Amino acid sequence: MRFNNQYGVGGFGNLPMVTKNLIFINFIIYFSTLLILKVKHYDLTDFLGLHYHLSENFKPHQFITYIFMHDTTSFQHIIMNMLGLYLFGPLLEQVWGPKRFLIYYMLTGYGAAALNYAITGYQIQHMLPQVNAIIDSTTDIAYKAKLIEQKFEYLNRSVVVGASGALYGLLAAYGVLFPNMEMRIYMFIPIKAKWMVLLYGGAELFLGMNPQAGDKVGHFAHLGGLLVGLVLIYTWRRDRNQFY
């Protein structure tokens, strides 16, 4: 493998095309969402974030658009994701080229949504028959209406936004392509890329299986992006001439 790492951490203008445009698009959509929320009192997350299919806000296009949305209540969400794209994107885009890098980024994002959607769907479908049974057995019209409203509020809370799954896919790529490259946890703890992938993958699996109260992080989405990334990389590596 040969590459010239001309895209070291530097100015935004030095970033390669796809990485730069992805960061730009994410920030434009984020600030547009904040502006529309303030001026029009409408949250674009209701239209572009990925909802569960039984939610009244679900639209098929959300499987594509959710990856460009971020939590409007936490600026840290988009900052950390875009920082990861800024650090991981340039070298991978140089190795793969713009087209393959973009395909990889988007597919890992979709893979993240698919796994999270499957897990969420299992949890909802396990609970929903009980809720519906309570609603059907209630004769009090006002109470039944309240239960139905609470049911749809619950379904609308299961919304996925963010590029974190794709970022975990980029991390997986680093672990395979540059396994001995030194990375840093929290900016100062050195660790090789291959161990970073195992550490973060294991942590997301554990946290996903043992959710904490108030935890809004999509751990299975992160894990989905990482797993799809590994599948893509090892599939592409069957033809090394195409991959490198």
N, C-alpha and C positions, 0 to 999 in steps of 0.2 A: 504494500500500500504506500503510495506516495502522496504527500500533500504539503502545501506550503501554508502554514497557519498565519495568513496575512490579516486575519480578522480577530486579532487578540482584543481583549477588553479595551475599548477606547471610545471614541465619539460615536454617537448614534449614526452619523453620516457614513461611517466606515463599515457598517453592517452590510452583509449580502442582501440581495433583493427580497427574498421570501421572508427571512427573519425580520427584516426592517418593516415590511408591509404588515406582517402579522401583529407586531407590536403596535404599529400605528392604528390598525383597524380596531384592535381591542380597546385602546384608549379612547378612540373616537366614539365607539359604541358605549363605553362606560360613561363618559361625560355627557353624551347625548341622553342616556337613560336618566342621569341625575337632573339634567335640564328639563326634560319632558315631565319628570316626576314633580319638579318644583313649579313649573309653569302651568302644565295641563293637569296635574294631579293624577297622572296615569303612569303606572309602572310597566315599562316595556318587558320586564321579566314575565309578566302574565302572558305575553304574546310570544316571546322568543326563548324563554327558559323551558327546559324539558319537563313537562308535567306527565303524571301517570295517565294512561289512556282513558280511565274512567272519570278523570277530572273534566269539568266543563270547560276548562281552559286549554285542554290538550289540542295540539295541531301537529300533523305529521312533520312539518318543516322544522319543528323544534329539535329533532334529532340532529339537524345540521347547525342550527343557529345557537344552540345552548353553549357551544364551545367558545363563543365570542362574548358571552355574557359573564358578569361577575357580581358578587354580592355588593349591593349599593350601600349597605350599612357598615361595610368594613373596607377601607381603602387598602389595608394590608393585603387583602385577597388578591387584587389585581397586581399590586406592586410585587409580591413574592412570585406570582406566576410569570410576570413579564421579566423579572430579574432572572428567573430560571431560563426563559427563552433567550434572553440576551447573552447568558453565559454558555448555554449548551448549543444553541441554534447555529451560530456561525461556522464552527468546525464541522458539524454534521452536514450542513448545507454544502460546504466546500467538498467534502468527501463524496457525497451522493449526487450533488447537483441540485438545482432548484426544484425540478419537477418531482424527483423521487423524494426529496426532503418534504415537500408539501404533501405528497400522497401519504407518506409515513405519519406525519403530524396529524393529518385529518383522520386517518384510519385508526390510530391509537386513541384519538378523541372519541370516535364512534364506538370503539371497543370498550372504552371506559363507561360510556352511556349504556351500552348493552348489558354489561355485567351488573351495574348498579340498578338498572331497570328490572332485570330478572330477580335480583334479591329483594328489591322493594315490592315487586309484584307478588312474590311468594309471601312476604309478610302481610301485605294488604289482603290477598286472597284468603289467607288463613284466618284473618280477623273479620272480614266482610260478612260472611254468612251469619255470624253471631249478631252483628250489628243490624243486618237486615231482618233477622228474626225478631229482634226486640222492636224494631220499627213496625213490622207487620202485626205484631201482637198488641200494639198500643191502640187503644180506642180513643184516647184523648187527642183531639185534632190539633190543638195548640202544642201539646207536648211532642206529638209526632212530627209536626213541622219543625220544631226546634231540633229534634234528633236528626232529621234529614239535613238541616242546615249545618249541624256539627259534622255530619258525615262528609259533606262536600268540602267543608273547611279543612278537614283532615286530608282529603284527597288532594286538595290544592296546595297543601304544605309540602307535599312530596315533590319538590322542584329541584332539578339539578342545573347548576350553572358553573361555568369556569373551565379554564384550560388545564386544570391540574392533571387530569388523566393523560393528556397529550404530553405534559411535562414529565410524567413518570415514564412514558414511552421513550422520551429522549434520554432519560436516565438509564433505561434498559440498554439503549444503543451504546451509550458510553461504556457500560459494564461489559459489553460484548466486544466492541471495536477497540477500546482502549482499557483493557482490564486492569492494568497496573498504573494507570494514570492517577496521580495523587489528587484527591478532592478533599474538601473540608466541610465538616459538620459544624453548623453555626459559625462558620467563617474562620474557625481556628483549630478544630480537632482534625488532624490529617488522617485520611483513610483511602485505600485504593478503591477505584471505581467498582470493581467486581464485588467487593465486600459491602460497598454502599448500596448496591442493588439488593443484595440479600438482606441487609439490615432494614432498609426501607420497605421492601416487600413483606418481610416477616412482621414488621411493626404494623403495617396496614391490615394484614390478615388478622393479627391479634386484636387490634382495635375494632375492626369490623365485626369480629365474632363476640367481642365484649364491649358493646357500646356504653358510653357514659351518659348520664342525664345531661341534656342541654348540648350535646355534641352534634354540631350541624355539618361536620366534615364528611364527605362522601368517600369513606375508606375503600369501599368496594369499587368505586369509580377509579380511584388511584390504582388499585390492584388490577383492574381490567385494562387500563392503559399500559401498564407494565407488561402484563401477560401477552397482550396483542402485539406489543412491540417486539417481544422475544420471538413470537411465532413468525412475524414478518421478517425479522433479521435472519433467522435460521432458514426460512424458506428461500429468501433471496440468495443466501450464501451457497445454495446448491449450484448456482452458476456464478462462480467467482468473477468471471470476466464482466458480467453485467453488474455485479454488486459493487465492485471497487472502481 
